[in-house]
């Protein structure tokens, strides 16, 4: 059954995007227990296998029913558009035990037998202590599984936000919601956004607007259903996750490397989505100064454009850059 989000007169003017490292951490823990969601992330899974095996994530996964409620306080809508993990986990630690107890009871009830397990009984008997234990687990999962990859993940998420912000400016809310995900259905005449998801949920935005949050690990689903006091939010799969874990050098045509030089060609081919200097340097294992120099040359040659987004400059390929990066040129060395 779908979710229905009812917009008031002011709500279309209060659409904003946000990123959440806490959400990505929690969703990554979920992916570890969901083989159906692992397809795009196999290179990451191979890299973090040893670290994941060293963390007992079962208390968190006990609160992730296949169908039903997961505790909102463990991954609430972000405090601000680009809150740090440290800010978000601090808010989790301050959760009211009464609120946590209600969330625990609802989540455990949606997994048959979960409330009767030793861990389930412990959660219900000591919600305050459980909040701290789960926050510790999320902190450990962040440091071991996500933080080493965060520059790459953040670059993809920021590129998604930049793209969809531009689409919102160009075509308005109807165009944006029509493109974000096939599970979205915007009824303009009633000002209702219907989100295809498991469960039934109706919420009036009441002037709070709506947070739209791209996610790497949520694919293929969209997630909503946040109840007050949480900000109305919809989480959707970010663009470009199919190439997220592919190294640029693996998809740089040899003929392009001969034309531009290997490093410069790698930079061009790494820009499947807009990205900044730091993210590209991390992805390509190059010094930021070297990447900056290559970006300047590629931009001067008409292969890239740049624009400022928040605290950084994002680069993306021009039509000529796209044509050159496409692996469609016959390479004499391989003919």
Secondary structure as GFF3:
##gff-version 3
##sequence-region A 1 335
A	DSSP	beta_strand	3	6	.	.	.	ID=ss1
A	DSSP	three_ten_helix	11	14	.	.	.	ID=ss2
A	DSSP	beta_strand	15	17	.	.	.	ID=ss3
A	DSSP	beta_strand	19	20	.	.	.	ID=ss4
A	DSSP	alpha_helix	21	32	.	.	.	ID=ss5
A	DSSP	three_ten_helix	35	37	.	.	.	ID=ss6
A	DSSP	three_ten_helix	39	41	.	.	.	ID=ss7
A	DSSP	alpha_helix	42	53	.	.	.	ID=ss8
A	DSSP	alpha_helix	58	62	.	.	.	ID=ss9
A	DSSP	three_ten_helix	72	75	.	.	.	ID=ss10
A	DSSP	beta_strand	82	83	.	.	.	ID=ss11
A	DSSP	alpha_helix	85	93	.	.	.	ID=ss12
A	DSSP	alpha_helix	97	109	.	.	.	ID=ss13
A	DSSP	three_ten_helix	114	116	.	.	.	ID=ss14
A	DSSP	alpha_helix	118	125	.	.	.	ID=ss15
A	DSSP	alpha_helix	127	141	.	.	.	ID=ss16
A	DSSP	pi_helix	142	146	.	.	.	ID=ss17
A	DSSP	three_ten_helix	147	149	.	.	.	ID=ss18
A	DSSP	alpha_helix	150	180	.	.	.	ID=ss19
A	DSSP	beta_strand	184	187	.	.	.	ID=ss20
A	DSSP	beta_strand	192	195	.	.	.	ID=ss21
A	DSSP	beta_strand	201	204	.	.	.	ID=ss22
A	DSSP	beta_strand	210	215	.	.	.	ID=ss23
A	DSSP	beta_strand	233	237	.	.	.	ID=ss24
A	DSSP	three_ten_helix	241	243	.	.	.	ID=ss25
A	DSSP	three_ten_helix	248	251	.	.	.	ID=ss26
A	DSSP	alpha_helix	254	260	.	.	.	ID=ss27
A	DSSP	alpha_helix	262	270	.	.	.	ID=ss28
A	DSSP	alpha_helix	277	284	.	.	.	ID=ss29
A	DSSP	alpha_helix	288	300	.	.	.	ID=ss30
A	DSSP	beta_strand	304	309	.	.	.	ID=ss31
A	DSSP	beta_strand	312	317	.	.	.	ID=ss32
A	DSSP	alpha_helix	319	325	.	.	.	ID=ss33
###
